Structures are given as structure tokens and as C-alpha cells.
């Protein structure tokens, strides 16, 4: 028996982005795209929003933050 306790992290959402390099929509290839991912207690991820507008991504984060979920803007951190 072990006395190590595993503490789970609280779920949170992240705003991140990148350049589309392939997929079903050739019109999006080469565009910078933004994603909001929900990250659960075990590190599992689910994309809950995506789009071309950084401002819209920030608004999506703000809605989660209003519901009490920690929201992290990885793009804003990269730009500062």
C-alpha cells in the first residue's frame, strides 16, 4: 500500500492557435486559426470553440470565466 495521494487539477479552458496545414477545407489551409480547449481533471481535451478571430476566442474564454472556470490565454502570454 502506498501513502501517495493523487490530487486532480481543476478543469480549465485554454485559448491557443496555429496555422492550418491540411484538412477537409482547402480554403483554410495557410490561415491562422484559434482554438478553445476544455481540459478536464485528468488532462483530457475537448475543443469547445474554433474560429479565425482572436477577439472571438477571447470572448469565448470570457464566457467560461463568468461560469467560474479558470481560463488561460496562451496566445496572449506568447505575445507579452
LINKA-V371933 format. One line per field, one symbol per residue. psi: psi as a letter, one per 40 degrees, with the letter a starting at -180 (. if undefined). Layout:
psi: ???
This chain:
psi: iiehhhhiiiiiihhiiihheaadgddeheihiihhhhhadeeiihheiiiehdddddddddddddeehhhhgddddde.
